[in-house]
Amino acid sequence: MKAEIVMIGTELLLGNTVDTNAVFIAEELAKLGIDIYYKSTVGDNWLRMIEVLSQALSRSDLVITSGGLGPTTDDLTREAVAALVNRKLKLNQTALKDIQMYFSRTNRTMSANNKKQAYIPDGAVGIKNKWGTAPGILLEMPHNKLIISLPGVPRELKGMFHESVVPFLQAKIQKSCLLSRTLKFVGIGESHLVEIINDVIINQTNPTVAPYASLGEVKVRITAKAESESKAQALIQPVEEQLKLLLEPYFYGVDQDTLEGVIGARLKTRNETLACAESCTGGLIAHRITNIPGSSDYFERGYITYSNKAKVEILGVDSDLIKSVGAVSKEVAIAMAVGAQKTANTTWGLAVTGIAGPSGATEEKPVGLVHIAVARNGHTKSKVYNFSGNREEIKFRASQEALNLLRQSIE
């Protein structure tokens, strides 16, 4: 079965509302083994809605829409679906009763225009909405074509999808499974990664392999289609092992893993502790580390030593060193890491100093220059980076590479 998602609402086109429903629907259809080849977004215009829906039905077996089922005059999905299939809208008494009960249950007065929501195309089935007023529409047509229309409110859509749409589709389709595994890599750019695994990408069949970059890391999604989850996993496993082998220095986790979570687990297992000293990242590293539940087991403290005075007074960095080489330097980054580790009496010290911009740069030290250092028992490791992007992006990239240097150091 081939599916298409049609998102309805002018607010989506204008960027006033972030489209989270399409992501949810796509993920849920993938779990059912249903292929998705297209996604469209159309505003609240009756003629354009019919045009988009007509195109979707011409190339897909299942069309799922989101939005346009409200009580106002610009909510036109039910009218567009009815016109598309040349059927009249009919009042669904069950849907009307559900709407009336919803208002009664919430101690609100039902407006006259809410009755509009109880109208669905002749021959369609109403999808019960326990979370709001708008019933959904399920319309089966000749040639095994299906239209399913759901409201745009995420809470309502998700509830209705899980309760009604999934069981219906499971009964309709031949049982199959579409399973994905996402591998995560840091310290390598997307183009370099693609060069390394190019043969794997060229020769992909089932499973498929798709790299994509996000801020500070690159991900590779492996997707297999099979009769069951266990068979899909069996297809994914050898490809996953091959990619890990090819990209071993950069691999840090899978699926929902985060760099800070992986590091935290290692520190906890080894019964080791960490202190951070941050300048240009302003506490972002400590924030990420402490986002992990149980981080108090291994994270001792964080120092935001933004000024030179703080570096000297809190971490014990030599003021003469700062004067001679500057605060943004390898030497000061190392001194900060050593100072954090010694002052907090931890296993590890991690430090960052740099220029996040947009001001504060010189010809010798441009915006994006960042020095990172790790210290443990007198042993140190440092790296220098030249990051691109705005201030926020540079800060995040610096935090990512700092965590990665720590990861590499504790392996």
N, C-alpha and C positions, 0 to 999 in steps of 0.2 A: 504494500500500500504506500502510495506517494502522498505526502501531505504538504499543505501550504498554509502559512499563517498570514492573516490580514489584520493589521492593527488599525483601528478606526478612531479618529479624533484629531481635530485641528491643533489641539494643545500639544500633541506629540510632534507634529511637523514644525511647530514654532519653537520647540525645545522647552516649553513651559513645564512639561511633565516628562520624567525619565521613564522610558519604556522597560519596565522590569517584567511585564507579563509575557512578552515574547521569549525572553530567556527561560522563564519557567515552563512555558508550553513546549518549547524546543527540547528541553531536558527531559520532560515527562514523555514526550513522544519517542525520544531516542530510547528510553528505558523499555518501551513497548516494542522496539524494533521497527518503528515506522520511519521511513526515509523522509527527510525534509529538504527540498531543493530550492524553495523560494520563500521569501518573507517580504510582504509589502506593507506600506503605511499610506493611508489615505485620509484626507480631512473630512469634515462633516458636510459633504456635498453629495446630494442624492445621485446625480448623474455620474460623477467620478467614482462613487462607491460601486455602482452597478458595473461600470467599465472594469474596475479592478477585480471584482468578484467574478465576472464573466471570464476574464482571462485566467483567473485562478482555477476555476472549474474546468476550463478547457485543457489544462495540463496536469491537474492533480486529481486524485481520488477523494481526498478529504480536505476540506477547507475549514479552518477554525478561525473565527473572528473574535476580537475583543473590543468592547466599547460600543457606544451608541445605542444602548438599551434603556437609557434613562427616560424620565417623564417629560422632558422639555422638547420644544419644537425642533431643536437641532440634533436630537437623538433619532437617527433615521435608519438604523441597521435593519430593524424588522420590516420597514417599508421597502428598503432596497432589496432584501432577500425575497420578499413576496413578489416584487416587480420582476426580479431576475427570473424566477421560475413560473411567472404568469399565474400566480394564485392570489386569492383575496385574503386579507387579514380577518381572522375570526376571533371573537372574544372567547377566551378559555376560562371557563367558570372555576376550574380548580386553581388556576393561577391567580384569578381575582380573589378567591377566598384566602389563598396564602398571603397575598398582599394585605388584605384587610386584617388578617390575624397578626401580621408583623407589626402593623401600626397599633393594634390593640395591645399587643404584648409589650411594646416599648412606650406605651402611654402617650401616643402622639395622634394627632388628627390627620386622617388621610385626605390629601388634596384631590380635587377632581381630576387633575391631569395624571395622577398615578394609575388611573384605570387604563390609560393608554398602554401601560406596561403588560397588561394581561392579554393583549392582542398578539396572536402569532399566526404565521401563514397556514392556510388550510392544508391539512394533512400532516403538519409538523407536530412534534411532541414537545411539550414544555418541560424544561429542566428545572427541578425544584431548587429554590434559592433560600436556604435557611439563614443566610447571613445578611440579607438585604431585601430590597423590594423587586428587583428586576429578575424575572425568570429567564432562563436560557432557552434557546431554540435548537431542536435537533430535527433536521429534515433529511430524510432518505429519498433519493431520486433514482430514476432508471440508470442502468449501466453502472450500478454500484457506486454512485456518487453520493457524497455526504457533505452537508453543511452543518456545522455546530457553532452557534453564536453564544458568547458568554459576556457578562458585564465587564466593564473596565476596572472596577474597584478590585485591587489585587486580592484582598481577603476573601471577597465573594467568589472571584474567579478560581482561586486555589481550592477553596472548599468544595465548590461545585465540580471542579475537574476531578478531584480525588474521589468524591462520593458517587458521581454519576457518569462522568465521561470515561474514566479509566475502565470500569466494569463493562460498559457498553463496547468500547473498542477491543477489549480483551476477548469478548465473545465474537467479535466480527472478524478479527484477523487470525491468520495462521500463526501459531505460537512461535515467536522468535525473540532473540535477545540482542540488543545493541549495547555493547559494553565498552567503556573508555577508561584509559589509564593515563594520567598526566605525569610526566617526569619533569623535574624542575632543576635548572642549572643556573649557576651564578659565576661571574668572573669571565664570561665569554659572550661575545656579541652574536646576534642572530646570523649574520652573513658567514662568520667563521664557523659557527656550529653547523650550518647547512653544508658548507664545504666538506666538513668531516663526515657527515652522514649522508652525503649525496647519493651514494649507491643504494642505500636503504630506501631513500625517498623515490628514486627512479624505479626501483623494482617492487614497489608496494602493490599489493592487491587486496587481500583480506588477511590481516588487518591493514588499515591505512595509517599513514604516519604524517602528522601535520605540525610543523614548528610554528610558534608565534611568540613575539616578543612582548614583554610588559616592562614597566619601569624597574630597572635594576636587575632583571633576570630574563631568562629565555625558557619557555616551556615547550615540550614536545608531547602532543596528544596521540596516543595509539588507540585506534577504535576497531573493534572486531564485531562481526555479525555472525551469530550461530544459533543453533536450536535451543541452547540453554546457556546459563551464565557460566557454568563450569567449562563448557566447550569453548565459549568465547575467551575465557581466561587462559585456556590451554593454547589458543592462537596468539594471544598477547604476550605470554611469558617469554618465548624465545626472542621475540623482537625487543622486548624490554631489556633482556639480558645483553643483547647485542649492542643496544644504544648505551647502556651503562658502561660497557666495556670500552666503547669508542670514546666516550665522553667522561671517563672516570674522574679526572681531576676536578671537574666542574659540577658533578652531580651532587645534590644535597638532599633531595626528598621527592615524595610523590603526592599527587592529589591535593589534600588539604594541608599538607605539611607546610610550615613556615620556617625560615632560616633561624629565627629566634627560638622557635619550639624545638627544632632539632638540636641546637646548641645547648639549650636548657636540659634536654634529656641526657645528653652526654655528660654535662657537668654533674648532674644529679647521680648518674650511674657511677661516676668516678669519685663521688664525694668531694668535689672541688668547688671553689668559690670564685666570685668575680666582682671586681669594682671597675667602674668606668669614669674616665675624665673626658668631658666633652667641651669643646669650644664652639666651632661653627655649627655643630648639630644641635646645640642648645638643649640637650636632654632627650633627644629623639631616640637614641640607642637605649637608654634606660627605660624610656616609655615602652618601646617595643618588647624589651625583655620582660618587663613587669606586666605586660598584657597576658602573659602565660600563667595560668593558674599553678600555684605551687612554686613560683619563682623565688619566694623567700627562702627556699631550701638552699639556693646556690648564689643568689644575687645579694651581696652585702650592702652596697651603697653606690650612689652615683654622684659625681661632682660636676657641676656646671661652672667651669672656670673660664668664663668668657673674657674677662679682662686679664692683662698681664699681672696685675696686682694679685688677683685670685690664684693664678698659676704659681706665683711665688709663695704667697702666704698659706695656701691650703695644701698644695702638692709639693712644695719645697723645691720648685724649679729655680735654678740659679738666675738671678736677675741679670748678671753679666752675660750669661748665655743668650738670653732673650735679646739683649742689646746688640750682641755681636752677630747673631744669625737671624734674628727676627722670630716672632711668635709662630709664624707659619713656616715651619722647617722640620726636617727629619730629626734633628737633635732635640728640639723642644717636644716633639711628639713622643719620642722615646723617654725623655725626662718626665713627661706627664704620666705615661703608662707606668713607669717605675714608681713614681710618686704615689699614684693611686693604689698600686698593689701593696706598697710598704705601709702607707698611711692606714689603709683599711685592713691590713694583715690578711690578705686573700691569696688564693693560689694564682690568680690571673689579674693583670691590669690591662685595660684596653683604653686607648686614647685617640682623639681626633682633633686636629687643628687645621683650619683652612680658611678660604675666602669664598663665602656663599654668594656674595654680590648683592645688588648690582654695583655697589660702591666698594671702596677699600682696596682696589687692585692697583698694582704698579706694572710697569713693563716687564720686570723680572718675575713678578708674582701676580698672574692674571686671575680673573674670576674663574672659579672652578678648581683652582689648585688646592689639593687636600693632602695632608700627610697623616698616615695612620700607623699606630704602633701597638704591639702586644708585648707584655713583659711577664716573666715568670722566674723567680728565684735568681735574678741577675742576668738571665738570658732574655734577649730582646729580638724582635723581628719588626721590620717596618717596610712600608710601601708608600709610594707617592702616586697621585692620580691627578688627571686634568679632566674634570667632568664638564659636560655641557648642560645647558638647560637654564631654567629660571632658578631663583633662590630656593624655592621649595623642592624642586627636582634635584638640585645639587645636594641639599641636605639629606634627602632620602637616599640618593646614590651613595653618599658618604657613609651613611648608617649601614647600608647593605654591604658595602665592601669592607667596612670595619668588622661586621659580624662574620663575613666570609673569611677574613684573615684570622679571626679567632677560631673559626671552625677548622681551618687548615692547620692551625697550630696545635689544637688539642686532639687531632687524629693520631 
